[in-house]
Amino acid sequence: MWHFDIRAMKPKKLAEGVELRIIPGKNMTMVFFHLQPGAEIPEHSHAHEQIGTVLKGSIELVVDQERRNINAGEAYHVASDVRHSGKCGETASEIIEVFSPPREDYHALT
């Protein structure tokens, strides 16, 4: 499949206040996140390189112990195996992230 209607995709719940819609690819995974105000993604790491951009709202991102607020229109990069976490700001946020190699754990949710 080469076309996806993001609005029509059924969201998957990753954590309290965190929903995602997943587009699986052969060499990468694209994920559309919707976070409720204050929702948190606990500190973790994975072998996947990760690049994201905030479309709406803001998140507080901690990457390798460096804390930064990422606002709509800004992007970030998390290298493979680096510890990171996130917390949604005061309003709901929408974020797109791309992972390479593919996130097989996310592919299993589709």
C-alpha positions in Angstrom: 0.0 0.0 0.0 1.4 3.4 -0.9 -1.4 5.7 0.4 -2.6 6.2 3.9 -5.5 8.3 5.3 -4.1 9.2 8.8 -7.5 10.5 10.0 -9.1 7.2 9.1 -6.5 5.0 10.9 -7.6 3.5 14.2 -5.2 4.9 16.9 -3.2 2.5 19.2 -2.7 3.4 22.8 1.0 3.4 23.8 0.5 4.9 27.3 -2.0 6.9 29.2 -2.7 10.0 27.0 -0.5 8.8 24.2 -2.0 7.5 20.9 -0.2 6.6 17.8 -1.0 5.8 14.2 1.7 3.7 12.4 2.8 3.5 8.8 5.1 0.4 8.5 7.8 0.4 5.8 10.4 -2.0 4.6 13.3 0.2 5.8 11.7 2.6 8.2 8.6 3.3 10.3 6.6 6.5 10.4 4.5 7.2 13.5 1.9 10.0 14.1 1.6 10.7 17.8 -1.2 12.5 19.6 -0.4 13.4 23.2 -2.8 14.7 25.8 -1.6 17.6 28.0 0.9 16.2 30.6 1.2 12.8 29.0 4.6 11.2 29.5 6.7 8.7 27.6 9.1 7.2 30.2 12.9 7.1 29.7 14.0 4.4 27.3 16.4 3.6 24.5 16.2 1.5 21.4 18.5 0.5 18.5 16.5 2.7 16.1 17.6 6.1 14.9 14.7 8.5 15.5 13.9 11.9 13.9 10.8 13.8 14.8 8.9 17.1 14.4 6.2 18.7 16.5 3.3 19.8 14.3 1.1 21.2 17.1 1.7 22.0 20.8 5.0 21.3 22.5 6.9 18.6 24.3 9.7 18.6 26.9 12.2 16.2 25.5 15.2 14.8 27.5 17.9 13.2 25.3 21.0 11.9 27.0 20.2 13.9 30.1 19.8 17.2 28.1 16.4 18.8 28.6 14.8 21.0 25.9 11.3 22.2 25.0 10.4 21.4 21.4 7.7 23.6 20.0 5.5 23.3 16.8 7.7 23.8 13.8 10.8 22.4 15.5 12.5 19.1 14.9 14.8 16.7 16.8 17.1 13.7 16.3 17.8 10.9 18.7 20.7 8.6 17.8 20.5 4.8 18.2 20.8 3.5 21.8 20.6 6.9 23.5 18.3 7.2 26.5 15.4 9.6 26.1 12.0 10.6 27.4 9.2 13.0 26.7 6.4 14.9 28.3 3.6 16.8 26.5 3.2 20.5 27.4 0.1 22.3 28.6 -1.9 21.7 25.4 -2.5 18.5 23.3 0.4 17.9 20.9 0.8 16.2 17.5 4.1 14.8 16.5 5.5 12.8 13.5 8.5 10.5 14.1 10.4 8.3 11.7 12.5 5.4 12.8 15.2 3.4 11.0 15.6 0.5 11.0 11.8 -0.3 11.2 10.2 -0.5 14.6 9.0 -4.1 14.4 7.3 -3.8 17.8 5.2 -1.0 16.4 4.6 -2.9 13.1 3.1 -5.7 15.3 0.4 -3.3 16.5 -0.9 -2.6 12.9 
